[in-house]
Amino acid sequence: MSKGGGGSSLPDPQDITRRVLALGRHLAGTRGGTTIEIAKTPKDEVWRDGRVRLYRYRPAGRGDRFVDFTDYVEYFLGDAIGAACAASGAPRLALFGICEGGVIAACYAARHPDAVKGLALAVTPIDFHADMADPDAGSGLLNVWVRSLPKQLLADMIDERGNLSGQVTGALFQQLTPARTLAKYTSGLVELADDRRALDTFLRMEKWLADRPDHPGAAAKEWLIGLYHENRLVRGEFLINDEPVDLAAIACPVLNIFGAEDHIIPPSCIRALGGILAGRDYVELEVPTGHIGVFVSRRAQQMVPPAILRWLARLG
């Protein structure tokens, strides 16, 4: 690095060139035979002790266009819970739901309180309109964006393909923070050129983020229109099997994890569950990261897994 006027630090063009060349060599090497494997995720393996495997994961096709939240809550998740209890001999189990999966898990816990001994949620929206009262003008841009689109337009967009395109949602998330997205693939990537381990971690995450299957059509309409637009969950109007979900019926201990800097799901939308479960066995864990950072950042790795393990140990 070279020094400019006033003591400010300016990039050294030769150093930038060296880093770009090093980055190019590494990326060329990954295409030439060295495969950057994705770290184990819920898409591959649910728990690393070898006892629990993923129940069902495959991209949604046109035949899945009518799959809705009732299917996810009562049949996919419900059947998996029944199989896990039968295999283990346990009468109840603990659920861990992430983002939209957290909504599914919360709905199940509310509808079947005797079957769940603990509910852990991470970056899970509960009150989809809580961002309206947030003083931070940059909070909840996704919420504002979806609410600004006419409901019929959203329905037509989904009906065009039968499902909600994963490529469309991926592009949408990138456009929420365009400057940050641009920096990540330019200056941010060059900064990693000298750290092979950090660069490989970055590539793994990008590969994982790019794995965006289509969202089943009926469930996508419930998600975007029923929840983002109409906020039915906290109003007690969100229907599973034609019956309204009452989150106050959740009877088990709850661990609610959120990112303090989450720009996709504002903390206020997540923490709303605390008001619903006031006076219950409810605890929150605030992680100083964004949405994905809750799971992959170094700080989160020091906070989240130990907190979950302590919470599970307390459940017995």
FENNOR-V588331 format. One record per pair of residues at least 24 apart in sequence whose C-alpha atoms are under 8 Angstrom apart, sorted by the first residue. I is the first residue (numbers start at 1). GAP is how many residues later the second one is. If there is no record, write none. Layout:
BEGIN
<<I;GAP> <I;GAP>>
END
This chain:
BEGIN
<<16;174> <19;171> <19;172> <19;174> <19;175> <20;170> <20;173> <22;171> <22;172> <23;167> <23;170> <36;164> <36;167> <36;168> <37;167> <38;166> <38;167> <38;169> <38;170> <39;165> <55;25> <59;154> <59;155> <60;103> <60;153> <60;154> <60;155> <60;156> <61;102> <61;153> <61;155> <62;99> <62;100> <62;101> <64;99> <64;152> <64;153> <65;97> <65;98> <65;151> <65;152> <65;153> <66;150> <66;151> <66;152> <66;153> <67;149> <67;150> <67;151> <67;152> <68;148> <68;149> <68;150> <68;151> <68;152> <68;154> <69;35> <69;150> <69;153> <69;171> <70;169> <70;170> <70;171> <72;32> <73;31> <73;32> <73;34> <73;35> <73;167> <74;34> <77;28> <78;30> <91;24> <92;24> <92;25> <93;24> <93;25> <94;24> <94;25> <94;26> <94;218> <95;24> <95;25> <96;24> <96;25> <96;26> <97;24> <97;25> <97;27> <98;24> <98;25> <98;26> <99;24> <99;25> <99;26> <100;24> <100;25> <106;141> <106;144> <107;138> <107;140> <109;140> <109;141> <109;142> <109;143> <110;135> <110;136> <110;137> <110;138> <110;139> <110;140> <110;141> <111;134> <111;135> <111;138> <111;139> <113;136> <113;137> <113;138> <113;139> <114;137> <116;136> <117;135> <117;136> <117;198> <118;134> <118;135> <118;136> <118;197> <119;133> <119;134> <119;135> <119;136> <120;134> <120;135> <120;136> <120;137> <120;188> <121;133> <121;134> <121;135> <121;136> <122;134> <122;135> <122;136> <123;133> <123;134> <123;135> <123;136> <123;142> <123;144> <123;147> <123;168> <124;134> <124;141> <124;146> <125;140> <125;141> <125;144> <125;145> <126;107> <126;108> <126;143> <126;144> <126;145> <126;146> <126;147> <127;104> <127;106> <127;107> <127;141> <127;142> <127;143> <127;145> <127;146> <128;99> <128;100> <128;101> <128;103> <128;141> <129;99> <129;102> <129;140> <130;138> <130;139> <130;142> <131;135> <131;137> <131;138> <134;134> <138;125> <139;124> <139;127> <140;123> <140;124> <140;125> <140;126> <141;35> <141;122> <141;123> <142;34> <142;122> <142;123> <143;85> <146;78> <146;82> <146;83> <147;81> <147;82> <151;74> <151;78> <154;67> <154;70> <154;71> <155;66> <158;59> <158;62> <158;63> <159;58> <162;54> <162;55> <163;51> <163;52> <163;53> <163;54> <163;55> <163;57> <164;50> <164;51> <164;52> <164;53> <164;56> <165;48> <165;49> <165;50> <166;46> <166;47> <166;48> <166;49> <167;45> <167;46> <167;47> <170;40> <170;42> <173;91> <247;29> <248;28> <248;29> <250;27> <251;29> <252;29> <253;27> <253;28> <253;29> <253;62> <254;27> <254;28> <254;29> <255;27> <255;28> <255;29> <255;30> <255;56> <256;26> <256;27> <256;28> <256;29> <257;27> <257;28> <257;29> <257;30> <258;26> <258;27> <258;28> <258;29> <258;33> <258;36> <259;27> <259;28> <259;29> <259;30> <259;31> <259;32> <259;34> <259;35> <260;26> <260;27> <260;28> <260;29> <260;30> <261;27> <261;28> <261;29> <261;30> <262;27> <262;28> <262;29> <263;27> <263;28> <264;27> <265;26>>
END
